[in-house]
Amino acid sequence: MQYRVAIYFTEMMRALGYPRLISMENFRTPNFTLVAEILIWLVKRYEPQMDIPSDVDTETDRIFFIKAVAQFMATKAHIKVNTKRLYQADGYAVKEMLKITSVLYSAMKTKEMASGDKVEEDNSKFKFDLGSKIADLKAARQLASEITSKGASLYDLLGKEVDLREMRTAAISRPLEINETEKALRAAIKEVLESVDKTKDMLNNVSSDETSLESKMEKKKQELERNQKRLQTLQSVRPAFMDEYEKIEEDLQKQYETYVEKFRNLSFLEQQLEDYHRLEQDRFEETENTLRMMQHKLREEERRLMRSGGDTRSVTHTCMTHSINHNQHHALDDTHTN
């Protein structure tokens, strides 16, 4: 069925003069761009001056485009199309577009049959008249669009005639009672008078509220002036304890400067003491290292003398040993003394 519909549609579009070739393969998958292009072309065939938005990049733009086309076809051509199927942009959309092309195709065929052999003559005359009376043509188009819209609204109103007829008949057939009419009019007049009284009361309240607000504003202004004068008086008067406060503030500043100076001196002395202890420790370690080296040399000398076995050398070595030990003890005593 869709294959046959697609064939009909492509043939009709070709006969109507669509500038692009349409094949059945174009609608195997959704092709919204092609559908939008075809719909714009069909709308222009109905109304060349109609402005349809051609932006269909986003989903919102596509929905707005489909709604605009459907509304135009419903009001201008009285053709009802399914917007959901048009949005699908596949074979189902072809069925909906076929409704529009069928009307255009039948109109073209009717015109060709009525014209006969005088088509070219009529076309030339029409072109001549169109060129000479463009203003009349625009006015006629505007009137035609207004007639179409008025006809659509009239059709909607006539659709409600069935219900309205029953209500109108019931209202006409009901006997008119003067007492009820007078009662309704009196009630309406009473309501109007009550609303007038309420409006007057509101106006009176507005005037009284305005007066009270003005009096309050005047009181606030006077209070503000008094407070400003009091502030100026307080700023001009010097407090009794201000001299003592300034003196104490000066003393506090001096005490703080003294504290800062002493703190800096204490920090410097502590740093100097720490450096002195470090130097003493380094000197002590250096002396101990020197003594260890001398003891090591003496032991090596003893071993060498023992190997040689000489008595004279032994006596000399013993003397040197005593002398070195004496010097070591003297050096240690000096270190401890320092």
DRENDO-1510 file (C-alpha; in Angstrom, 1 decimal, always signed):
<recs>
REC; n; res; u; v; w
REC; 1; MET; +0.0; +0.0; +0.0 .
REC; 2; GLN; +2.8; +2.4; +0.9 .
REC; 3; TYR; +4.6; +1.6; -2.3 .
REC; 4; ARG; +1.5; +2.5; -4.4 .
REC; 5; VAL; +1.0; +5.7; -2.4 .
REC; 6; ALA; +4.7; +6.7; -2.9 .
REC; 7; ILE; +4.3; +6.1; -6.7 .
REC; 8; TYR; +1.1; +8.3; -6.8 .
REC; 9; PHE; +2.9; +11.0; -4.8 .
REC; 10; THR; +6.0; +11.1; -6.9 .
REC; 11; GLU; +4.0; +11.3; -10.1 .
REC; 12; MET; +1.8; +14.1; -8.8 .
REC; 13; MET; +4.7; +16.1; -7.6 .
REC; 14; ARG; +6.4; +15.7; -11.0 .
REC; 15; ALA; +3.2; +16.8; -12.8 .
REC; 16; LEU; +2.9; +19.8; -10.4 .
REC; 17; GLY; +6.4; +20.9; -11.4 .
REC; 18; TYR; +8.4; +20.2; -8.3 .
REC; 19; PRO; +12.0; +21.0; -9.3 .
REC; 20; ARG; +13.6; +18.1; -7.6 .
REC; 21; LEU; +13.4; +14.4; -8.5 .
REC; 22; ILE; +11.7; +12.3; -5.8 .
REC; 23; SER; +12.2; +8.5; -5.6 .
REC; 24; MET; +10.6; +5.9; -3.4 .
REC; 25; GLU; +13.9; +5.3; -1.7 .
REC; 26; ASN; +13.9; +8.7; -0.2 .
REC; 27; PHE; +11.2; +7.6; +2.3 .
REC; 28; ARG; +12.6; +4.2; +3.3 .
REC; 29; THR; +14.1; +5.9; +6.4 .
REC; 30; PRO; +12.9; +9.2; +8.1 .
REC; 31; ASN; +14.0; +12.1; +5.9 .
REC; 32; PHE; +12.7; +15.2; +7.7 .
REC; 33; THR; +14.7; +17.7; +5.6 .
REC; 34; LEU; +13.1; +16.5; +2.3 .
REC; 35; VAL; +9.6; +16.5; +3.9 .
REC; 36; ALA; +10.1; +20.0; +5.2 .
REC; 37; GLU; +11.3; +21.2; +1.7 .
REC; 38; ILE; +8.2; +19.6; +0.0 .
REC; 39; LEU; +5.8; +21.1; +2.6 .
REC; 40; ILE; +7.3; +24.6; +2.1 .
REC; 41; TRP; +6.9; +24.2; -1.7 .
REC; 42; LEU; +3.3; +23.0; -1.3 .
REC; 43; VAL; +2.4; +25.9; +1.0 .
REC; 44; LYS; +4.0; +28.3; -1.5 .
REC; 45; ARG; +1.8; +26.8; -4.2 .
REC; 46; TYR; -1.3; +27.6; -2.1 .
REC; 47; GLU; -0.2; +31.0; -0.9 .
REC; 48; PRO; +3.0; +32.5; -2.4 .
REC; 49; GLN; +3.1; +35.3; +0.2 .
REC; 50; MET; +2.9; +32.9; +3.2 .
REC; 51; ASP; +5.9; +33.0; +5.4 .
REC; 52; ILE; +6.7; +29.6; +6.9 .
REC; 53; PRO; +9.7; +29.2; +9.1 .
REC; 54; SER; +12.3; +27.0; +7.3 .
REC; 55; ASP; +14.6; +26.4; +10.3 .
REC; 56; VAL; +14.3; +22.6; +11.2 .
REC; 57; ASP; +17.6; +22.0; +12.9 .
REC; 58; THR; +16.3; +21.4; +16.5 .
REC; 59; GLU; +13.4; +19.3; +17.7 .
REC; 60; THR; +11.5; +22.5; +18.9 .
REC; 61; ASP; +11.9; +24.1; +15.5 .
REC; 62; ARG; +10.6; +21.0; +13.8 .
REC; 63; ILE; +7.5; +20.8; +16.0 .
REC; 64; PHE; +6.8; +24.5; +15.4 .
REC; 65; PHE; +7.2; +24.0; +11.6 .
REC; 66; ILE; +4.8; +21.0; +11.5 .
REC; 67; LYS; +2.2; +22.9; +13.6 .
REC; 68; ALA; +2.4; +26.0; +11.3 .
REC; 69; VAL; +1.9; +23.9; +8.2 .
REC; 70; ALA; -1.0; +22.0; +9.7 .
REC; 71; GLN; -2.7; +25.2; +10.8 .
REC; 72; PHE; -2.2; +26.8; +7.4 .
REC; 73; MET; -3.7; +23.8; +5.6 .
REC; 74; ALA; -6.6; +23.6; +8.0 .
REC; 75; THR; -7.5; +27.3; +7.7 .
REC; 76; LYS; -6.6; +28.0; +4.1 .
REC; 77; ALA; -7.2; +24.8; +2.3 .
REC; 78; HIS; -9.6; +23.0; +4.7 .
REC; 79; ILE; -7.3; +19.9; +4.7 .
REC; 80; LYS; -6.7; +18.1; +8.0 .
REC; 81; VAL; -3.3; +16.4; +8.3 .
REC; 82; ASN; -1.9; +14.2; +11.0 .
REC; 83; THR; +1.0; +16.1; +12.6 .
REC; 84; LYS; +2.4; +13.0; +14.2 .
REC; 85; ARG; +2.7; +11.2; +10.9 .
REC; 86; LEU; +4.2; +14.3; +9.2 .
REC; 87; TYR; +6.8; +14.4; +12.0 .
REC; 88; GLN; +7.8; +10.8; +11.3 .
REC; 89; ALA; +9.0; +11.8; +7.8 .
REC; 90; ASP; +8.6; +8.3; +6.3 .
REC; 91; GLY; +6.0; +6.5; +4.3 .
REC; 92; TYR; +3.2; +7.6; +6.7 .
REC; 93; ALA; +4.2; +11.3; +6.0 .
REC; 94; VAL; +3.8; +10.6; +2.3 .
REC; 95; LYS; +0.2; +9.6; +2.9 .
REC; 96; GLU; -0.5; +13.0; +4.6 .
REC; 97; MET; +1.3; +15.0; +1.9 .
REC; 98; LEU; -0.7; +13.1; -0.7 .
REC; 99; LYS; -3.8; +14.8; +0.6 .
REC; 100; ILE; -2.4; +18.2; -0.2 .
REC; 101; THR; -1.0; +17.2; -3.6 .
REC; 102; SER; -4.2; +15.5; -4.6 .
REC; 103; VAL; -6.1; +18.8; -4.2 .
REC; 104; LEU; -3.5; +20.7; -6.1 .
REC; 105; TYR; -3.4; +18.0; -8.8 .
REC; 106; SER; -7.2; +17.9; -9.2 .
REC; 107; ALA; -7.3; +21.7; -9.4 .
REC; 108; MET; -4.7; +21.7; -12.1 .
REC; 109; LYS; -6.5; +19.0; -14.1 .
REC; 110; THR; -9.8; +20.9; -13.8 .
REC; 111; LYS; -8.2; +24.1; -15.1 .
REC; 112; GLU; -6.6; +22.3; -18.0 .
REC; 113; MET; -9.9; +20.7; -19.0 .
REC; 114; ALA; -11.8; +24.0; -18.8 .
REC; 115; SER; -9.2; +26.0; -20.7 .
REC; 116; GLY; -8.6; +23.6; -23.6 .
REC; 117; ASP; -6.7; +25.1; -26.4 .
REC; 118; LYS; -6.8; +28.6; -25.0 .
REC; 119; VAL; -4.4; +28.0; -22.2 .
REC; 120; GLU; -1.5; +30.0; -23.6 .
REC; 121; GLU; -3.8; +32.9; -24.5 .
REC; 122; ASP; -5.3; +33.0; -21.0 .
REC; 123; ASN; -1.8; +32.7; -19.4 .
REC; 124; SER; -0.5; +35.7; -21.4 .
REC; 125; LYS; -3.6; +37.8; -20.5 .
REC; 126; PHE; -3.3; +36.7; -16.9 .
REC; 127; LYS; +0.3; +37.7; -16.8 .
REC; 128; PHE; -0.5; +41.0; -18.4 .
REC; 129; ASP; -3.3; +41.7; -15.9 .
REC; 130; LEU; -1.1; +40.6; -13.1 .
REC; 131; GLY; +1.6; +43.0; -14.1 .
REC; 132; SER; -0.8; +45.9; -14.4 .
REC; 133; LYS; -2.9; +45.3; -11.4 .
REC; 134; ILE; -0.5; +44.1; -8.6 .
REC; 135; ALA; -2.2; +46.2; -6.0 .
REC; 136; ASP; -5.6; +44.7; -6.9 .
REC; 137; LEU; -4.2; +41.2; -6.8 .
REC; 138; LYS; -2.7; +41.7; -3.3 .
REC; 139; ALA; -6.0; +43.1; -2.0 .
REC; 140; ALA; -7.9; +40.1; -3.5 .
REC; 141; ARG; -5.5; +37.7; -1.8 .
REC; 142; GLN; -6.0; +39.5; +1.5 .
REC; 143; LEU; -9.7; +39.4; +1.1 .
REC; 144; ALA; -9.6; +35.7; +0.1 .
REC; 145; SER; -7.5; +34.8; +3.3 .
REC; 146; GLU; -10.0; +36.8; +5.4 .
REC; 147; ILE; -12.9; +35.0; +3.8 .
REC; 148; THR; -11.3; +31.7; +4.5 .
REC; 149; SER; -10.6; +32.5; +8.2 .
REC; 150; LYS; -14.2; +33.9; +8.6 .
REC; 151; GLY; -15.6; +30.8; +7.0 .
REC; 152; ALA; -13.6; +28.6; +9.3 .
REC; 153; SER; -14.9; +30.5; +12.4 .
REC; 154; LEU; -18.4; +30.4; +11.0 .
REC; 155; TYR; -18.1; +26.7; +10.5 .
REC; 156; ASP; -17.1; +26.3; +14.2 .
REC; 157; LEU; -20.0; +28.4; +15.3 .
REC; 158; LEU; -22.5; +26.5; +13.2 .
REC; 159; GLY; -21.2; +23.3; +14.8 .
REC; 160; LYS; -22.5; +24.6; +18.1 .
REC; 161; GLU; -25.9; +25.5; +16.7 .
REC; 162; VAL; -27.5; +22.1; +17.8 .
REC; 163; ASP; -26.9; +22.8; +21.5 .
REC; 164; LEU; -27.7; +26.5; +21.2 .
REC; 165; ARG; -30.9; +25.8; +19.3 .
REC; 166; GLU; -32.3; +23.8; +22.2 .
REC; 167; MET; -31.4; +26.4; +24.7 .
REC; 168; ARG; -32.8; +29.2; +22.6 .
REC; 169; THR; -36.1; +27.3; +22.0 .
REC; 170; ALA; -36.4; +26.5; +25.8 .
REC; 171; ALA; -35.8; +30.2; +26.6 .
REC; 172; ILE; -38.4; +31.4; +24.0 .
REC; 173; SER; -41.0; +28.9; +25.0 .
REC; 174; ARG; -40.8; +29.7; +28.7 .
REC; 175; PRO; -43.5; +32.3; +29.7 .
REC; 176; LEU; -42.2; +35.7; +30.7 .
REC; 177; GLU; -43.2; +36.6; +34.2 .
REC; 178; ILE; -43.1; +40.3; +35.0 .
REC; 179; ASN; -42.7; +39.7; +38.8 .
REC; 180; GLU; -39.5; +37.6; +38.3 .
REC; 181; THR; -38.1; +40.1; +35.9 .
REC; 182; GLU; -38.7; +43.0; +38.3 .
REC; 183; LYS; -37.2; +40.9; +41.1 .
REC; 184; ALA; -34.1; +40.2; +39.0 .
REC; 185; LEU; -33.7; +43.9; +38.0 .
REC; 186; ARG; -34.1; +45.0; +41.6 .
REC; 187; ALA; -31.5; +42.5; +42.7 .
REC; 188; ALA; -29.1; +43.7; +40.0 .
REC; 189; ILE; -29.7; +47.4; +40.9 .
REC; 190; LYS; -29.1; +46.5; +44.6 .
REC; 191; GLU; -25.8; +44.9; +43.7 .
REC; 192; VAL; -24.7; +47.8; +41.6 .
REC; 193; LEU; -25.6; +50.3; +44.4 .
REC; 194; GLU; -23.7; +48.1; +47.0 .
REC; 195; SER; -20.7; +48.1; +44.7 .
REC; 196; VAL; -20.9; +51.9; +44.3 .
REC; 197; ASP; -21.1; +52.3; +48.1 .
REC; 198; LYS; -18.1; +50.0; +48.6 .
REC; 199; THR; -16.2; +52.0; +46.0 .
REC; 200; LYS; -17.1; +55.3; +47.8 .
REC; 201; ASP; -16.0; +53.8; +51.1 .
REC; 202; MET; -12.7; +52.7; +49.6 .
REC; 203; LEU; -12.2; +56.2; +48.2 .
REC; 204; ASN; -12.9; +57.8; +51.6 .
REC; 205; ASN; -10.5; +55.3; +53.2 .
REC; 206; VAL; -7.9; +56.1; +50.7 .
REC; 207; SER; -8.1; +59.8; +51.6 .
REC; 208; SER; -8.0; +59.1; +55.3 .
REC; 209; ASP; -5.1; +56.7; +54.8 .
REC; 210; GLU; -3.3; +59.4; +52.8 .
REC; 211; THR; -3.8; +61.9; +55.6 .
REC; 212; SER; -2.5; +59.5; +58.2 .
REC; 213; LEU; +0.5; +58.6; +56.1 .
REC; 214; GLU; +1.3; +62.3; +55.6 .
REC; 215; SER; +1.1; +62.9; +59.4 .
REC; 216; LYS; +3.4; +59.9; +60.0 .
REC; 217; MET; +5.9; +61.1; +57.5 .
REC; 218; GLU; +5.9; +64.5; +59.1 .
REC; 219; LYS; +6.6; +63.0; +62.5 .
REC; 220; LYS; +9.4; +60.8; +61.1 .
REC; 221; LYS; +11.0; +63.9; +59.5 .
REC; 222; GLN; +10.9; +65.8; +62.8 .
REC; 223; GLU; +12.3; +62.9; +64.6 .
REC; 224; LEU; +15.1; +62.6; +62.0 .
REC; 225; GLU; +16.0; +66.3; +62.4 .
REC; 226; ARG; +16.1; +65.9; +66.2 .
REC; 227; ASN; +18.4; +62.9; +66.0 .
REC; 228; GLN; +20.7; +64.7; +63.5 .
REC; 229; LYS; +21.0; +67.7; +65.8 .
REC; 230; ARG; +21.8; +65.4; +68.8 .
REC; 231; LEU; +24.4; +63.6; +66.8 .
REC; 232; GLN; +26.1; +66.9; +65.9 .
REC; 233; THR; +26.0; +67.9; +69.6 .
REC; 234; LEU; +27.6; +64.6; +70.7 .
REC; 235; GLN; +30.3; +64.9; +68.0 .
REC; 236; SER; +31.2; +68.5; +69.1 .
REC; 237; VAL; +31.4; +67.7; +72.8 .
REC; 238; ARG; +34.7; +66.1; +74.0 .
REC; 239; PRO; +34.3; +63.3; +76.7 .
REC; 240; ALA; +35.8; +63.9; +80.2 .
REC; 241; PHE; +37.9; +60.8; +80.1 .
REC; 242; MET; +39.4; +61.4; +76.7 .
REC; 243; ASP; +42.6; +63.0; +78.0 .
REC; 244; GLU; +43.3; +60.1; +80.3 .
REC; 245; TYR; +42.6; +57.7; +77.5 .
REC; 246; GLU; +45.0; +59.4; +75.2 .
REC; 247; LYS; +47.7; +59.4; +77.9 .
REC; 248; ILE; +47.2; +55.7; +78.6 .
REC; 249; GLU; +47.4; +55.0; +74.9 .
REC; 250; GLU; +50.7; +56.8; +74.6 .
REC; 251; ASP; +52.2; +54.9; +77.6 .
REC; 252; LEU; +51.0; +51.7; +76.2 .
REC; 253; GLN; +52.7; +52.5; +72.9 .
REC; 254; LYS; +56.0; +53.1; +74.7 .
REC; 255; GLN; +55.7; +49.9; +76.7 .
REC; 256; TYR; +55.1; +48.0; +73.6 .
REC; 257; GLU; +58.2; +49.5; +71.9 .
REC; 258; THR; +60.3; +48.6; +75.0 .
REC; 259; TYR; +58.9; +45.0; +74.9 .
REC; 260; VAL; +59.7; +44.6; +71.2 .
REC; 261; GLU; +63.3; +45.9; +71.8 .
REC; 262; LYS; +63.9; +43.5; +74.7 .
REC; 263; PHE; +62.5; +40.6; +72.9 .
REC; 264; ARG; +64.8; +41.2; +69.9 .
REC; 265; ASN; +67.8; +41.5; +72.3 .
REC; 266; LEU; +66.9; +38.3; +74.1 .
REC; 267; SER; +66.5; +36.4; +70.8 .
REC; 268; PHE; +69.9; +37.7; +69.6 .
REC; 269; LEU; +71.6; +36.6; +72.9 .
REC; 270; GLU; +70.0; +33.2; +72.8 .
REC; 271; GLN; +71.3; +32.8; +69.2 .
REC; 272; GLN; +74.8; +33.8; +70.2 .
REC; 273; LEU; +74.8; +31.4; +73.2 .
REC; 274; GLU; +73.7; +28.6; +70.9 .
REC; 275; ASP; +76.5; +29.3; +68.4 .
REC; 276; TYR; +79.1; +29.4; +71.3 .
REC; 277; HIS; +78.0; +26.0; +72.6 .
REC; 278; ARG; +78.2; +24.6; +69.1 .
REC; 279; LEU; +81.8; +25.8; +68.6 .
REC; 280; GLU; +82.8; +24.4; +72.0 .
REC; 281; GLN; +81.4; +21.1; +71.1 .
REC; 282; ASP; +83.2; +21.1; +67.7 .
REC; 283; ARG; +86.5; +22.0; +69.4 .
REC; 284; PHE; +86.1; +19.2; +72.0 .
REC; 285; GLU; +85.4; +16.6; +69.3 .
REC; 286; GLU; +88.4; +17.8; +67.3 .
REC; 287; THR; +90.7; +17.4; +70.4 .
REC; 288; GLU; +89.4; +13.9; +71.1 .
REC; 289; ASN; +90.1; +13.0; +67.5 .
REC; 290; THR; +93.6; +14.3; +67.8 .
REC; 291; LEU; +94.3; +12.3; +71.0 .
REC; 292; ARG; +92.9; +9.1; +69.4 .
REC; 293; MET; +95.3; +9.6; +66.4 .
REC; 294; MET; +98.3; +10.1; +68.8 .
REC; 295; GLN; +97.4; +7.0; +70.8 .
REC; 296; HIS; +97.1; +5.0; +67.6 .
REC; 297; LYS; +100.6; +6.2; +66.5 .
REC; 298; LEU; +102.1; +5.3; +69.9 .
REC; 299; ARG; +100.7; +1.8; +69.7 .
REC; 300; GLU; +102.2; +1.4; +66.3 .
REC; 301; GLU; +105.6; +2.6; +67.6 .
REC; 302; GLU; +105.5; +0.1; +70.5 .
REC; 303; ARG; +104.8; -2.7; +68.1 .
REC; 304; ARG; +107.7; -1.7; +65.9 .
REC; 305; LEU; +110.1; -1.4; +68.8 .
REC; 306; MET; +109.0; -4.8; +70.2 .
REC; 307; ARG; +109.7; -6.3; +66.9 .
REC; 308; SER; +113.2; -4.8; +66.7 .
REC; 309; GLY; +114.0; -6.0; +70.3 .
REC; 310; GLY; +116.5; -3.3; +71.2 .
REC; 311; ASP; +116.9; -2.3; +74.9 .
REC; 312; THR; +118.0; +1.2; +74.2 .
REC; 313; ARG; +115.2; +1.8; +72.0 .
REC; 314; SER; +112.8; +0.3; +74.6 .
REC; 315; VAL; +114.1; +2.8; +77.2 .
REC; 316; THR; +113.8; +5.7; +74.8 .
REC; 317; HIS; +110.3; +4.5; +73.8 .
REC; 318; THR; +109.3; +4.3; +77.4 .
REC; 319; CYS; +110.4; +7.9; +78.0 .
REC; 320; MET; +108.6; +9.1; +74.9 .
REC; 321; THR; +105.4; +7.3; +75.9 .
REC; 322; HIS; +105.5; +9.0; +79.3 .
REC; 323; SER; +106.1; +12.3; +77.7 .
REC; 324; ILE; +103.2; +11.9; +75.3 .
REC; 325; ASN; +100.8; +10.8; +78.0 .
REC; 326; HIS; +101.7; +13.8; +80.0 .
REC; 327; ASN; +101.1; +16.1; +77.1 .
REC; 328; GLN; +97.7; +14.4; +76.5 .
REC; 329; HIS; +96.6; +14.8; +80.0 .
REC; 330; HIS; +97.7; +18.5; +79.9 .
REC; 331; ALA; +95.7; +19.0; +76.7 .
REC; 332; LEU; +92.6; +17.4; +78.2 .
REC; 333; ASP; +92.9; +19.6; +81.3 .
REC; 334; ASP; +93.1; +22.7; +79.1 .
REC; 335; THR; +90.0; +21.6; +77.2 .
REC; 336; HIS; +88.0; +21.1; +80.3 .
REC; 337; THR; +89.2; +24.4; +81.7 .
REC; 338; ASN; +88.0; +26.2; +78.6 .
</recs>
